């Protein structure tokens, strides 16, 4: 699992999956290491 505070491609994918309501993509992205509580540049989290 990623422990970096830097924004990664998985974090962006998680935000997009949550916004689109795609549960399968949310699950897959979390398994790849996205951190759901990490804030994006606008201050939003998944």
C-alpha positions in Angstrom: 0.0 0.0 0.0 1.2 3.5 -0.8 2.2 5.6 2.2 3.2 8.7 0.4 1.4 12.0 0.9 2.0 12.9 -2.8 -1.0 12.6 -5.1 -0.8 9.5 -7.3 -2.7 8.2 -10.3 -4.6 5.8 -8.1 -5.9 8.7 -5.9 -7.2 10.5 -9.0 -8.8 7.2 -10.3 -10.4 6.7 -6.9 -12.0 10.2 -6.9 -13.3 9.7 -10.5 -14.7 6.2 -9.6 -16.5 7.6 -6.5 -17.9 10.5 -8.5 -19.3 8.2 -11.1 -20.6 5.7 -8.6 -18.6 2.8 -10.0 -18.3 0.5 -7.0 -16.1 -2.1 -8.8 -13.6 0.6 -9.8 -13.6 2.0 -6.3 -12.8 -1.5 -4.8 -10.1 -2.2 -7.4 -8.5 1.2 -6.9 -8.4 0.8 -3.1 -6.8 -2.6 -3.5 -4.0 -0.9 -5.6 -3.2 1.4 -2.7 -5.3 4.6 -3.1 -5.9 6.3 0.2 -9.5 7.4 0.6 -8.8 10.1 3.2 -6.1 11.8 1.2 -7.1 15.3 0.0 -6.8 16.4 -3.6 -5.6 19.9 -4.5 -9.1 21.3 -4.0 -9.3 19.8 -0.5 -11.7 17.0 -1.3 -11.3 13.3 -0.4 -13.0 10.3 -1.9 
